[in-house]
Amino acid sequence: MENEDTRARVINMENQMAQMMTLLADLSSQVKSLTSTSSTMNIPTVPPEVPVVEPMAKGPVEEIPTAIPIVIGPEPPSKEIPTSHFDEENARRLAKIEERLCMLQGYQLQGLDKLSPFAKITVPEFYKEPEFTRKYDGIGCPKTHLKYYLGKMACYSDNPPLLINSFQDSLVGPALTWFIELDMEKIRTWEDLVEEFLQQYKFNTEIAPTREELVRVEKRRTESFRAYA
C-alpha cells in the first residue's frame, strides 16, 4: 500500500513539474514576442499646432522707394612726388618770397658770406686779442694808426684774415661805421684793406699830427728809436 502511495505522489509531482515547465515556456515566448513587436511598432508623432494668422484687411498698397545703388569705382593710382623735387620746389618758392620782401623793404638780401668773406676765419690756438687802448675815430693820421695796429698784431702778421677781421676792434666812432659799411667783396687781402683805409682818410695825412697824437703813438719792440722818432 505504501509503495502505491509513494508512486502516486511521484507521478503527481512529475505532472506538476511538467505543467510548470510548460508555463515557463509560454511566458518566455510571450516576452520575446512583446520585445519584437515594440521595436518594430512605429509610434505616430503629433505635429505641433500652427497658429492661424487671420488675413489683414486690404488697404492701399504703399510704394516702397527703390534704393539707388551707389557704384564706387576703383581709386585712381596715387602719384608719388619725389622728395628731391618737392624740396627744390619749396626752395624756389621761398627764394621768390624773400626776393619780393626785399623789394618791398628797398634793399637786396645779402648772405653772411657777402657781408664779410672773412667771417669764418681760423683763430690760432690760445689766441688772445690785444687790448687796443688807442682806437682810431677818423681823426689823425691813418698811417700812424696802421703802424700802431700792426705793432699790436705783430704775433699774427702771418694770418691776413685775422688781421682784416680784427681791424674793426681798433676803430671807434665814424671810422668803425666806415668799416661796417665797407664792401667786403672788394677786400681779398690785407693790402686791399690798407689801401681802402688810406684812401678814405688820406686828407688827414696832409695835416701835421698834434702833440697828443704823437704821445699816443707807441714804440714797437722791434722798432729802433730812430725809426720810432
C-alpha positions in Angstrom: 0.0 0.0 0.0 2.8 2.4 0.9 4.6 1.7 -2.4 1.4 2.6 -4.3 1.0 5.9 -2.4 4.7 6.9 -3.0 4.3 6.0 -6.7 1.2 8.1 -6.9 2.9 11.1 -5.3 5.9 10.9 -7.6 3.6 10.8 -10.6 1.7 13.7 -9.3 4.9 15.7 -8.8 6.1 14.9 -12.3 2.9 16.1 -13.7 3.1 19.4 -11.7 6.8 19.8 -12.9 5.7 19.3 -16.5 2.9 21.9 -16.1 5.4 24.4 -14.6 7.9 23.8 -17.5 5.0 24.4 -19.9 4.0 27.6 -18.2 7.7 28.9 -18.2 8.0 28.1 -21.9 4.8 30.0 -22.6 6.0 33.0 -20.6 9.3 33.2 -22.3 7.7 33.0 -25.7 5.3 35.8 -24.8 8.2 38.0 -23.5 10.1 37.5 -26.8 7.0 38.4 -28.8 6.5 41.6 -26.8 10.1 42.9 -27.3 10.0 42.2 -31.0 6.7 44.0 -31.6 7.8 47.0 -29.5 10.9 47.6 -31.6 9.1 47.3 -34.9 6.0 49.2 -34.0 6.0 52.9 -35.2 4.7 55.5 -32.8 2.9 58.3 -34.7 4.2 61.8 -33.9 1.7 64.5 -33.3 2.5 67.6 -35.4 2.8 70.9 -33.4 -0.1 73.3 -33.5 0.5 76.0 -36.1 -1.1 79.4 -35.1 -3.6 80.5 -37.6 -3.0 84.0 -38.8 -6.0 85.9 -39.9 -5.7 87.8 -43.2 -5.2 91.5 -42.8 -7.7 93.9 -44.2 -6.9 95.0 -47.7 -5.8 98.6 -47.9 -3.9 100.9 -50.2 -0.5 99.4 -51.0 2.3 101.8 -50.1 5.0 102.1 -52.7 8.5 101.3 -51.3 11.1 103.6 -52.7 13.7 101.7 -54.5 17.3 102.4 -53.3 19.6 103.7 -56.0 22.8 101.6 -55.9 26.0 103.6 -55.4 28.7 102.4 -57.6 32.2 103.0 -56.2 34.8 103.0 -58.8 38.4 102.0 -58.3 40.6 104.6 -56.6 42.9 106.5 -59.0 46.5 105.5 -58.6 48.4 107.9 -56.3 51.1 109.9 -58.0 54.1 109.9 -55.7 56.2 113.0 -55.9 59.9 112.5 -55.4 61.2 114.1 -52.2 64.0 115.9 -54.1 61.6 117.5 -56.5 59.4 118.6 -53.6 62.4 120.2 -51.8 63.5 122.0 -54.9 60.1 123.4 -55.5 59.8 124.7 -51.9 63.3 126.2 -52.2 62.3 128.1 -55.3 59.1 129.4 -53.7 61.0 130.5 -50.6 63.5 132.3 -52.8 60.7 134.2 -54.6 59.1 135.2 -51.4 62.4 136.5 -50.0 63.0 138.4 -53.2 59.6 140.1 -53.0 60.1 141.0 -49.4 63.5 142.6 -50.2 61.9 144.6 -53.0 59.3 145.9 -50.6 61.8 146.8 -48.0 64.0 148.6 -50.5 67.2 146.6 -50.3 68.7 143.3 -51.5 69.1 140.4 -49.2 72.7 139.6 -48.7 74.1 136.4 -47.2 76.7 136.3 -44.5 79.3 135.4 -46.9 78.7 138.6 -48.9 78.7 140.7 -45.8 82.1 139.5 -44.8 84.2 136.9 -46.6 86.4 136.7 -43.5 83.5 135.9 -41.1 84.8 132.4 -40.9 88.5 132.5 -40.0 90.9 130.2 -38.4 91.7 131.5 -35.0 95.1 130.3 -33.6 95.1 128.2 -30.5 95.5 130.2 -27.3 94.7 133.4 -29.2 94.3 136.4 -27.0 93.1 139.6 -28.7 95.3 142.6 -27.9 93.8 145.4 -26.0 93.6 148.5 -28.2 93.8 151.4 -25.8 94.1 153.8 -28.7 91.3 153.5 -31.2 91.1 155.4 -34.4 88.0 157.6 -34.8 88.8 159.1 -38.2 90.8 162.0 -36.8 94.6 161.8 -37.1 97.0 160.2 -39.5 95.8 156.8 -40.8 99.4 155.6 -41.4 100.1 156.2 -37.7 97.2 154.1 -36.7 98.2 151.3 -39.1 101.6 151.2 -37.5 100.0 151.1 -34.1 97.7 148.3 -35.1 100.4 146.2 -36.8 102.5 146.6 -33.6 99.7 145.1 -31.5 99.1 142.3 -34.0 102.8 141.5 -34.7 102.4 138.0 -33.5 99.7 137.3 -36.0 101.1 139.1 -39.1 101.2 135.8 -41.0 97.4 135.5 -40.7 95.8 138.1 -43.1 92.2 137.0 -42.5 92.7 137.5 -38.7 94.3 140.9 -39.4 91.4 142.0 -41.5 88.7 140.8 -39.2 90.3 142.2 -36.0 91.0 145.6 -37.6 87.5 146.8 -36.7 88.3 146.3 -33.0 90.9 149.1 -33.3 88.3 151.6 -34.7 85.6 153.7 -33.0 83.0 156.2 -34.0 82.9 157.2 -37.7 85.8 155.0 -38.6 84.1 151.9 -37.2 80.9 152.9 -39.1 83.0 153.2 -42.3 84.4 149.7 -41.8 81.0 148.2 -41.2 79.6 149.8 -44.3 82.6 148.8 -46.4 82.0 146.5 -49.3 83.9 143.5 -48.1 83.7 141.8 -51.5 86.4 144.1 -52.7 88.7 143.1 -49.8 90.6 140.0 -50.6 93.9 140.7 -49.0 95.3 142.8 -46.1 96.8 145.2 -48.7 93.3 145.8 -50.1 92.1 146.9 -46.7 95.1 149.1 -46.1 94.6 150.8 -49.5 90.9 151.4 -48.8 91.6 152.8 -45.3 94.3 155.2 -46.6 92.1 156.3 -49.4 89.3 157.1 -47.1 91.4 159.2 -44.7 94.1 160.4 -47.0 93.2 164.1 -46.2 94.5 163.5 -42.7 98.0 162.7 -43.9 98.5 166.2 -45.1 97.8 167.6 -41.7 100.6 167.6 -39.2 99.9 165.3 -36.2 99.2 167.0 -32.9 101.3 166.6 -29.8 98.6 164.4 -28.3 98.7 162.1 -31.3 102.4 161.8 -31.1 102.3 161.0 -27.4 99.8 158.2 -28.0 101.9 156.5 -30.6 103.6 153.5 -29.1 107.1 152.2 -30.0 107.2 148.6 -31.3 109.6 146.2 -29.7 111.4 145.5 -33.0 111.4 149.2 -34.0 114.5 151.2 -33.4 114.3 154.5 -31.5 115.5 156.4 -34.7 112.7 154.8 -36.7 110.2 155.5 -33.9 111.2 159.1 -33.7 
